[in-house]
Amino acid sequence: MSYSPIAAQRSSLDDAIPLRALAGPSHLDPTSSLRPDPPSPEQLRRSPSPRHVRPPGYSEGESDDDDEIQQLMDDLDTSADDETASGREKRRREGEDDDEEAGLFREDEVDSAVAIVRKVVPESDDPTLPSLTPRVFILGTILCVFGASVSQIFFFKSNAPSFSSFFIILLSFPLGRLSDRFFPESLVPGPFGKKEHLLISILAGSGANAAYAGEIIAVQSLYYKTDLGMFGGLLLLLSTQLIGFGLSGLTYKLLVRPTVMVWPSQLVTVALYETLHGGAKELQRQTRDRMRFFLVAFVAIFVWQFLPAVAFPTLTSIATLCIIDNRSWILRTLGSGYDGFGMLNFSLDWSVIGGTGALYTPFFAQCSYFAGLALNLWVIFPVLYFGWNIWDAQSFDSPLAAHLYNSTFGRLDVLEILKPDLSLDEERYGEVGPLRLTPYFALTYGVSFAVLTSAMTTVALWHSKDIKAALWARKDAQADIHVEMLERSYEPVPRSYYAGIFVVNLVGAMVLLAFYPLQLPVWGLFLAIAIAVVFLVPVGIIAAITNTVLGLNVITEFVAGWIWPSKPLANVAFKVFGYMSLLQSLDLSADQKLGLYMKIPPKDLFICQSFGTALGAVVNFLLIQGVIVAKRPYLDGTLNDPTQQWSGRKPEIFFSASIIFGAISPSKFFSGQYHVLYWGFFVGAILPLIPWLIYNRTGNKFWKQISVPLVLHGAIGPPQTPMNVLIPGFIVSWLSQYWALRYRPRWFEKYCYVLSSALDAGTSVNALTVYILGLGTFWTWWGNSAVDAEHCVPGS
């Protein structure tokens, strides 16, 4: 499981940057008499970072003074006056630093992966700490079963919180400490440590979610009235969840070992573990300060979130223009963060702001994403909507809605245009059709095509040399200290592990398609995996550098719709195998990077990830069957749940997508006025050439920092990402990743990632508390309108 804030796996949005040489400055000047002899491999494994070496004259009592500790660190790092953030801060204050040429996009060591990682990840390891112990399997299994059950039940709830990885980390910590006291010695080889803690969280977190393929089982049962049975259902969930792990072995040298592949959200997780377990002994005072800071921030956000979640929901989306005059149709359209363009709209709800990864995503990455979001939703589309009324935009009930409409702009009942065998009723479709979408939602398909082709071009232009260098580099030539420490102390994952898990699940998927009614031929499975492999490196590089995963759901639906028209089950099966093969491969790569930072034996991590994912899939299947049997009338729409707790909204959206691309097929949907959307493939492939050519002609580093895939990705953020994220997300990102990083580097290094983990963890625990205690209702007042909490509906 990739550790990221709430729903980050689907909504954390950042930017891709060109790879560059990131050999950081030496900790000690080569000419200095303090430079020690080269350490032996054993010393490298067991010794702390050079930053933590005690110089002559250092006494134990000095560790209680943060300023003296920092001074000792700066004295040791003789390059600080020239290269480090603290050195630049000092020179700015003394008026010696006049280099402001590149402004916000200055490219120097502060922005490098080496500098960022050094601020968070300890350059030390203790190989004697226990890792894969019986305690890991016992606690990890219990938490995995609990998390998978809760997440799957929440999937069918009308409003339910996400089961955050931070909640798992915080819950497993006291359980691990308690196990020291109550478990027999045979199960507890030593005091509960951070390596065991991380493996417990990996095992539990990898399965503590609702498997994507579970939507096929739900849709088949609720709408298609077919059933795969127990064996077929388990084959589907297990194969789609695990087959991607085999692919990750192909990309370890490209997506994990290189220093520049930072995986930013993992730094937040490292900061949390180091806060809970303490850092180097020389810096125990700093560790205690971080723990106090974490607890204060955690409690503060936990208490604060009761306001937007319960008592004051207006804080989630403060629509300034609607509050001024919600009787004006123009102001409502411009101001709503959910159903409009979100101008001057902002949020004070951390569950909204935290989803942008503002406290850990590089600032230049956020700039690309937010620029695309603002340019499209605040400039381009308002002109198209109000000025041109493109594709009868003003005839729809909402400018950004994702519903399906008929030719008279009414909601389309998809079951009305299907035959009993789920194929398209051409005659009936001719009467109510053609299918129409809001212009914005229709354009998102064209831009989605552009996102993928722009990613391919971007990687080819900026990263091809680096990919070649990574593939051909000798293992012992790697200069990254974390890679050296991990690979000298622990054996890598054998290739047979990757091959074995891939072959076993490939065979299982082939059996599934050959003997169960999914309409997808076996050769279609190989095509889906091939698409995942083609996009694995370019999408993986962007994810590793910027924390953004560009999904394959649209392109896989599109390809399947052309090859197998009028076969909706084939469409969803092809989409799930293609999308999940890539997503699970990147998920394992992200956790391998976390394991590298924390110096976890790679084989132990692989075993926990695979076991947890398989266990979670089994639990998911059992809960899906149980919930559908108990709540079928509420889930398929036959009856309305009087408590408003149970809903089939998510399976219905999945079902609708299968109708658009499966039953109706792209040949009909992308005809007429929507034919222009095909140009997205070509435009996306060409756009990255513009900043690349300008940079090579002028050398201006500004153009090197522009990520076309992320600009395009931001342009189609809504409706999945409401517009209330733009203003607060950008402000928090500027304050942390630009201002604090450059002008308060010591605060940034000590507290920034701790703050991010505290806010995300507190928000997750608050959401679960609100749900479990049933605090969703509160008395009505202006901040909790019974009509519309955003106040964009007249009378609210």
ABEGO torsion letter per residue (X at the ends): XBBBBBGAAAABBBBBBBBBBABBBBABBAABAABBBBBBAAAAAABBBAAABBBBGBBAAAAABAAAAAAAAAAABAAAAAABAAAAAAAAAAGABABAAAEAABBBAAABAAAAAAAABBBBBBAABBBBBAAAAAAAAAAAAAAAAAAAAAAABABBBBBBAAAAAAAAAAAAAAAAAABBAAABAEBBBAAAAAAAAAAAAAABBBBAAAAAAAAAAAAAGBBAEAAAAAAAAAAAAAAAAAAAAAAAAAAAABAABAGAAAAAAAAAAAAAAEBBAAAAAAAAAAAAAAAAAAAAAAAAAAAAAAABAAAABBBAAAAABAABAAAAAAABAAABAGBGBBBABAAAAAAAGAAABBAAAAAAAAAAAAAAAAAAAAAAAAAAGBGGAAABABAABABBBBAAGBBBBAAAABBAAGBBBAAAAAAAOBBBBBAAAAAAAAAAAAAAAAAAAAAAAAAAAAAAAAAABBAAABABAAAAAAAAABBBBBAAAAAAAAAAAAAAAAAAAAABBAGBBAAAAAAAAAAAAAAAAAAAAAAAAAGBBBBAAAAAAAAAAAABBGBAAAAAAAAAAAAAAAAAAAAAAAAAAAAAAAGBBAAAAAAAAAAAAAAAAAAAAAAAAAAAAAAAAAAAGABBBAAGABBAAAAAAAAAAAAAAAAAEAAAAABEAAAAAAAAAAAAAAAAAAAAAAAAAAGBAAAAABBAAAAAAAAAAOAABBAAAAAAAAAAAAAAAAAAAAABAAAAAAAAAAAAAAAAAAAAAAAAAAAAAGAABBBBBAABBAABAAGABBGX
